[in-house]
Amino acid sequence: MGFGLANKCLMQWNDKDAMVWPEEKAGFELITPSSDTSGKWTTFFNPSKLKGVPLLEGLIGGDDARDMEMQTDEEIIDDVMKNLRAMFPTISRPDRVIITRWGQEENIRGAYAFKVKGTDFDDDAWNLQRSVGKIWFAGEAMSGTWYGTAVGAWETGEEAAQEIAEEIAALASSSSVSSVPSSSASVSSSHVWHSALFGGVLSCIL
């Protein structure tokens, strides 16, 4: 199993008239004259219609994503806007920008799992998901079907939460305490779900 890197540049415009791109299109892809630049902020997702405000999401991955993490926000925005203007010449600079740098996040260092030649991804995923004592793990890397996606993170989080709830129920039935508040299981489940959406996670029964 490998661990890859992808980053995003999220842009919002306050004025609806700033939307000079087709609102109904789900996304845009810029074709550059050189393969060296074909992956540098050339893919854009357009959630404007879903959110009701002008929004664009620029995507970058692999070595290009690692290189851009060394840039300042202004340098990144300049690169992104250069490509956007190649498609939409009259586009203005966004009013709000959020840029991810997942490779620099101390407890994350990446963005998604992927299959590597010569390894068994399913075995790796199963081993990662095995609980250790009273610690359960979840995340997209542990999903044999939906690896690399939020769906995989969510589903493995639900599975871990169910196992935790069952463990709580078993402890309650075998202890001298008459009952365990149902909120205990739901709180544990909530922690698993939220954490799973952001990558590899764990939840504990205290």
N, C-alpha and C positions, 0 to 999 in steps of 0.2 A: 504494500500500500504506500502510495506517495501522498505528500501534503503540499498543495499548491497555493498560490497567492493571487488574489484578485482585489482590485480597489474600485471605488466609485467616486465620482464627482457629482454631487446633487446640487442642482441649481433651481432657484425660484425667482420669478419676476412678480412684482407687486401689481403692475399694470397689465390688465388683460390684453390691451392693445400691443403689448410687447411680444405676443405670440405670433411670430411671422412664419411659423412652420405649420403644416397641416395638423390640426387638432385630432382628426380622426385616425391618423396613422399611429400604429403602436410603437414604431421606432424607425431609426434611420441608420444607414451604414455608408460611411464615406470610403470610396475606393481611391487609394493613393497611387501615384506613379511608381512607387518603390516599395518592395516587400519590407524594407527596413522600417518603414513608417506605417505599415498597414495595420499594426495592432496598437498604435499609440493614440488613444482617445478617438477612435473611428467608429465606435458602436455607441448608439444613444437610444435609450428607452424613453418613451413619451407617455407619462401617466397623467398628462394635463386634463384630459376629459374625465378621468376617474376622480381626480382631486378637486376639480373646479377652478384651478388656478394654473398659470403657465409654469410648467415644471419639465425639466429634462434631467436624465440620469446618464452620465457618461461612464463607460466601462473600460477597464484596462486590466491586463493579466500577465502572468509569467514574469520573465525578466524585465519587461517594460514596467510592470507594477512595482518591482523592487527598485528600479532606477528612479521612478517618480517619487518614491518616498524620501529621497534625498533632496528633492526640490522644495522650495517655499510654496505656500499657497498661491501667491501671486504668479509665480512662474508656471504653476500647474494651470491656473485659470487662463493665462495667456495662451498656453498650448491648446487647451480645450476650445477657447474662443476662435483661435485660428482655424481649426477644423470646422467649427460650426459656421463660421463666415464663408467657408468654401462652399457650403451648401445653402446657407441663408445669408446673403451679403448684408442685409439690413439689421441683423439681429444685434440687440444691445447687450451690454454686460449685465449679468444677473444681479439682483438686489441682495440675495442671500445665497451663500455657498457652504456646503458641508463636504469635506474631503476625508475619506477613510485612509488609514495607513495600518492595515491589519498586521503587516509584517513587523511593525514596531510595538505592537501591543504585547506587553511582557508575558501575559498568561495565554496568549493565542498564537502569535507568530505565523499566521497564515489564514487561509480562508476555506479550503475545501479538500476533501480526500479524492484520490483518483487511482485507477488500476495501474499497476506496474507489471510489465512483462516478466514472467518467471515467478510471480508470486500468486498466491490464492487469496483474492480479495475477501471472499466470504469467510475464510478461516481467520483472517486478520480481524475482520469486523466482529466475528463471534468472540474472539479472545479479548478484544477491547471492551466488549459489552458485559463480560462476566463480572459479577459483583465480587467485592472483596470484603468479607465480614459484613458490616452493616453499611457499606458504601456501594451505591449503585451508579452506573455510568450510562450516559446517553449522549447522542449527537449524530450529526449526519454521517460521520465516518463509520458508525456502527450499523448503518442501514444497508443491507445487501442490495436493495432495489432502488432506493431513492438517495443514494450517497451523493454528496455535493449539493444538496438542496435543503431548503428550510422544511420541506415535507418530511424528508428523512429524519431531520432533527426532531421535529414535532412527534412523529410516530414512535421513535425510540424513546422519547421522553414520556409518552403515554404508557408505553410498555413498562418502563422503569417505575413510573408512578403507581401502576397497578400492582406490581410486585411489592412495592413498599406498603401499599394499603393492605395487601394480604398479610404481610409480615406483622403489621400493627395489629390486625385482627387476631392473628395467631397468638401474639404476645398477650393481648387483652384476655383471650379466652383461657390462657394458661396461668395468668397471674391472679393474685388475690384481689386486685382492683376489679370492681364490678363492671365498669365500662370505661371505654376510652372515647372522649368526644369525637364525633365524626369530623369536626373541623381539623383534627390533627392530620387525617389522611388527605383532606383537600388542600391543606397548606403545603404538605410535602409535595403533592402533585403539582401545585402551582409553581413551586420553586423549580421542579424538574422541567416543566414546560418552558418557563421563561428562559432558563439557562440554556436549554437545548437549542433554542433558536439562535443562539450566538456561538454555537460550536460544542466541543466536548465538555461534558458537565458531570457533576456528581451530586447526589443527595444523601443525607445521612438521617438515620433515626437516632435521636439523642436520648 
